């Protein structure tokens, strides 16, 4: 799909520049027109910080699991200790 608006998106050094407000408006019109005649729309997005949040959640789950296992081991050691004192 092409936006019906002539604007060069390249900047110095091979980087892209921010497109104008007019270009974004033309892009939105084009997209709305296309969406009106489409049955399925598949999108992808890079969500800033998402990967970092997922790593943080994973580490938190791992920490919780480690703590749970340590509590279980501690409880088992206490039970064995108590068992030995009863004998």
Backbone bond lengths (Angstrom), bond angles and torsions (degrees), N, CA, C in turn:
res aa  C-N    CA-C-N  psi(-1)  N-CA   C-N-CA  omega(-1)  CA-C   N-CA-C  phi
1 X - - - 1.449 - - 1.524 108.00 -
2 X 1.274 114.87 139.25 1.452 120.68 179.22 1.518 110.01 -118.61
3 X 1.312 114.75 140.52 1.469 120.58 176.55 1.514 107.44 -81.00
4 X 1.329 116.46 129.83 1.461 121.90 -179.82 1.531 110.08 -81.43
5 X 1.331 114.46 65.77 1.465 120.73 179.57 1.517 106.28 -157.91
6 X 1.290 116.28 126.11 1.462 120.12 -176.70 1.522 110.27 -88.29
7 X 1.333 114.23 111.95 1.465 120.19 176.47 1.518 107.49 -157.01
8 X 1.298 116.23 134.73 1.456 121.50 179.34 1.525 108.76 -87.37
9 X 1.298 116.50 126.12 1.456 120.40 -177.87 1.512 114.14 -93.06
10 X 1.332 117.14 2.41 1.459 118.01 -178.03 1.523 111.27 -88.75
11 X 1.313 114.81 150.97 1.466 122.12 179.50 1.518 108.45 -129.23
12 X 1.287 116.90 -177.50 1.461 122.28 -178.41 1.522 111.22 -61.12
13 X 1.305 116.66 144.26 1.456 121.21 175.41 1.513 114.07 76.84
14 X 1.337 118.00 12.39 1.453 120.65 178.37 1.515 114.89 83.90
15 X 1.317 117.39 2.87 1.457 120.93 178.75 1.523 110.54 -84.92
16 X 1.306 116.37 161.02 1.461 121.02 176.35 1.522 109.23 -89.07
17 X 1.312 114.81 147.61 1.467 119.02 176.66 1.523 108.89 -103.76
18 X 1.297 115.26 163.49 1.462 119.41 176.59 1.517 108.86 -70.78
19 X 1.332 115.32 133.58 1.460 120.06 -179.52 1.528 109.77 -78.38
20 X 1.324 115.16 156.60 1.468 121.27 -176.64 1.525 111.77 -71.75
21 X 1.316 114.36 164.75 1.467 121.16 176.94 1.525 109.75 -59.57
22 X 1.326 116.93 -40.08 1.464 121.62 -179.91 1.527 111.37 -63.63
23 X 1.325 116.72 -40.76 1.463 119.77 178.07 1.524 110.03 -63.04
24 X 1.342 117.60 -44.60 1.467 121.35 179.33 1.518 111.04 -61.49
25 X 1.327 117.50 -38.53 1.464 120.66 178.09 1.528 110.43 -65.39
26 X 1.347 117.27 -42.63 1.471 121.21 177.79 1.530 110.12 -64.34
27 X 1.332 117.02 -39.77 1.464 120.67 178.62 1.522 110.87 -63.89
28 X 1.308 117.01 -40.27 1.465 120.48 178.70 1.525 111.03 -65.39
29 X 1.330 117.54 -41.92 1.476 120.68 177.52 1.536 110.33 -60.63
30 X 1.328 116.04 -44.94 1.454 120.58 179.98 1.525 110.69 -62.14
31 X 1.321 116.44 -43.99 1.449 120.54 -178.54 1.526 111.51 -66.05
32 X 1.326 117.29 -42.54 1.471 120.35 178.05 1.526 111.26 -61.94
33 X 1.330 116.36 -40.14 1.464 120.71 178.30 1.528 110.18 -63.41
34 X 1.313 117.71 -45.13 1.462 121.90 179.35 1.524 111.56 -65.07
35 X 1.320 116.79 -42.23 1.473 121.04 -178.20 1.527 111.67 -63.64
36 X 1.325 116.34 -31.44 1.468 120.31 -178.80 1.521 111.62 -65.51
37 X 1.311 118.20 -24.38 1.466 121.28 -177.55 1.525 112.38 -110.56
38 X 1.311 117.65 15.36 1.458 122.34 -175.29 1.521 110.53 -113.60
39 X 1.331 116.41 139.32 1.461 121.12 178.48 1.526 112.37 -85.35
40 X 1.322 116.63 -35.93 1.460 121.30 -176.47 1.520 108.79 -132.81
41 X 1.322 114.82 136.44 1.460 120.41 176.31 1.520 107.55 -124.89
42 X 1.315 116.21 122.96 1.463 121.72 177.95 1.517 107.06 -111.57
43 X 1.303 116.31 124.80 1.461 119.64 -178.96 1.520 109.97 -122.18
44 X 1.287 115.02 156.69 1.453 121.37 171.47 1.521 106.53 -132.23
45 X 1.302 115.37 153.73 1.455 118.74 -179.95 1.517 109.37 -151.16
46 X 1.282 114.12 142.38 1.454 120.22 172.03 1.524 105.51 -94.61
47 X 1.311 115.94 112.94 1.454 120.38 -178.26 1.521 107.83 -95.42
48 X 1.326 117.09 114.14 1.470 119.23 -177.88 1.523 111.86 -54.78
49 X 1.320 115.31 128.54 1.451 120.66 177.34 1.514 115.10 83.17
50 X 1.333 118.97 -6.19 1.461 121.06 -175.92 1.520 111.66 -61.17
51 X 1.339 115.96 -48.16 1.456 119.11 -178.51 1.523 110.56 -61.75
52 X 1.307 116.86 -39.80 1.460 121.16 179.24 1.529 110.01 -63.55
53 X 1.326 117.26 -41.53 1.470 120.54 178.84 1.524 110.90 -64.87
54 X 1.334 116.29 -40.22 1.465 119.96 178.62 1.523 111.27 -63.99
55 X 1.339 117.60 -42.17 1.465 120.29 176.99 1.516 110.43 -61.97
56 X 1.327 116.48 -40.52 1.469 120.82 179.63 1.526 110.12 -63.13
57 X 1.340 116.64 -44.70 1.467 120.52 178.72 1.525 110.85 -61.92
58 X 1.341 115.65 -42.50 1.467 119.51 -179.84 1.518 110.68 -62.56
59 X 1.333 117.03 -44.87 1.458 120.41 178.61 1.527 111.08 -62.18
60 X 1.327 116.63 -38.52 1.464 120.67 178.46 1.528 110.51 -63.78
61 X 1.344 116.49 -44.35 1.476 119.71 177.75 1.518 110.85 -62.25
62 X 1.333 116.90 -41.82 1.466 120.76 178.79 1.524 110.78 -63.50
63 X 1.334 117.17 -41.74 1.459 121.18 178.61 1.525 110.64 -62.98
64 X 1.333 116.65 -44.25 1.462 120.74 178.83 1.524 111.11 -62.13
65 X 1.330 116.85 -41.28 1.466 120.83 178.78 1.524 110.37 -64.87
66 X 1.313 116.99 -41.82 1.460 121.23 178.23 1.528 110.65 -62.08
67 X 1.327 116.93 -44.15 1.470 120.86 178.32 1.529 111.10 -63.07
68 X 1.334 117.00 -41.12 1.462 121.32 179.34 1.528 110.34 -61.79
69 X 1.333 116.12 -45.21 1.466 119.82 179.82 1.522 111.20 -64.95
70 X 1.323 116.59 -39.66 1.467 120.26 178.81 1.528 110.74 -63.32
71 X 1.325 117.49 -40.46 1.467 120.65 177.02 1.517 110.98 -62.51
72 X 1.334 116.27 -40.79 1.462 120.27 178.29 1.528 110.80 -62.80
73 X 1.335 116.75 -45.11 1.467 120.19 178.86 1.524 111.00 -62.58
74 X 1.315 115.85 -41.81 1.465 120.07 179.45 1.534 110.24 -62.61
75 X 1.315 116.28 -43.57 1.461 120.66 178.78 1.527 110.63 -62.12
76 X 1.334 116.77 -42.82 1.460 120.56 178.55 1.527 111.31 -63.15
77 X 1.337 116.95 -41.11 1.478 119.79 178.00 1.520 110.70 -62.80
78 X 1.316 117.23 -42.88 1.467 121.34 178.48 1.521 110.96 -62.51
79 X 1.324 116.15 -42.07 1.465 119.49 179.32 1.522 111.20 -64.14
80 X 1.335 117.46 -41.81 1.467 120.34 177.37 1.523 110.51 -64.59
81 X 1.307 117.06 -39.72 1.466 121.93 179.50 1.528 110.02 -62.77
82 X 1.328 116.15 -45.06 1.456 120.67 178.82 1.530 110.86 -64.74
83 X 1.292 116.81 -37.86 1.465 121.86 179.50 1.526 109.87 -63.49
84 X 1.325 117.38 -41.59 1.451 120.84 179.34 1.523 111.51 -65.84
85 X 1.330 117.67 -35.74 1.477 119.29 -178.91 1.530 110.64 -73.45
86 X 1.326 119.50 -23.57 1.449 121.99 177.83 1.522 111.97 -75.17
87 X 1.287 116.86 -28.03 1.467 120.93 -176.35 1.482 111.74 -78.01
